[in-house]
Amino acid sequence: MNALKEYAARVEKALKAKVEGMEGVPPLLQEAMAYSLMAGGKRLRPVMLLAAVDMLGGDSGDAMDPACAVEMIHTSSLIHDDLPGMDDDVLRRGRPTNHVVYGEGQAILAGDGLLNWAGEILARDALAHPGQLENRVRAMEEILRGAGPQGMMGGQCLDLSCQQENRGGEKELMEIQLGKTCRMFIHPLRAAGWLAGAGEAEREALGRYGEAFGRMFQTADDLLDVEGSQAELGKSVGKDAQEGKLTAVAVYGLEGARKMVRDQMELALAALEEFGQQGAFFRELVLSMKGRKS
Ligand code: GRG
């Protein structure tokens, strides 16, 4: 998808400038933060924020700071997710994980650093737009809430406790997916609505798309853990079953999980009806996930 590549290249460039422009940070912390941030993720969440701003008639060039903040938060969650106290993983984005290279303590700080830096960037972005202050602060609230205890962190908490206590079924799976994965799509997309000055009906539709996209994406991720290749994914495979994780494959089986991907694709496409022709990028994005290998 060319548009996806173009948006991702813009995000990459902006992140690089941010990392290079960091001042007053101990070199070790700066290096550890940059190690994971610049390791070549797909940049899906910031790309979707920018594309949504454009779709709604806003200026994505003026939404790059919130987009970078979203990617920093996402990367911070990956660093923490890989820690020995969580998923205990050694490979991410095709590289040894942050704690393998820098040690556990420094990796915790690198994750914390990216999370805090994202908050700082969002606040500064709002202050730099006095004419749009309320909408920019609302966008900031969406992004931070999506990542926080009611969002990704809450989902991760439930995921971890189900795994540790060897419990949970469909209900818990739905909650885990919503919190851990969907909220990092729903809220950055809704934030794009605020940034572009869209109305509640559009933010609602973006939220519905984000939820369906997130469920589709996480279920495909669960399938890739069984059927994918470590080389293409750049992360370990086969760990979910080994560690007794509550995944879509564990709950529904392989065929059931594949059906869930198809069902959520339909729901995501249906949510785009709100946007008519303008929704082309997001329609293509859903379809491009069909053959997803990484
Ligand atoms: C410190 C912000 C913070 C959070 C702590 C650890 C944690 C709470 C949450 C982990 C959430 C998590 C890792 C969810 C999985 C979502 C998922 C499918 C991630 C992979 O996303 P991709 O494929 O990765 O977009 P790339 O590398 O391409 O960016």
Boltz pocket constraint, residues with backbone or C-beta under 6 A from the ligand:
constraints:
  - pocket:
      binder: B
      contacts: [[A, 40], [A, 41], [A, 42], [A, 43], [A, 44], [A, 73], [A, 74], [A, 76], [A, 77], [A, 78], [A, 80], [A, 81], [A, 86], [A, 93], [A, 111], [A, 112], [A, 115], [A, 147], [A, 152], [A, 153], [A, 156], [A, 180], [A, 181], [A, 217], [A, 218], [A, 221], [A, 294]]
      max_distance: 6.0
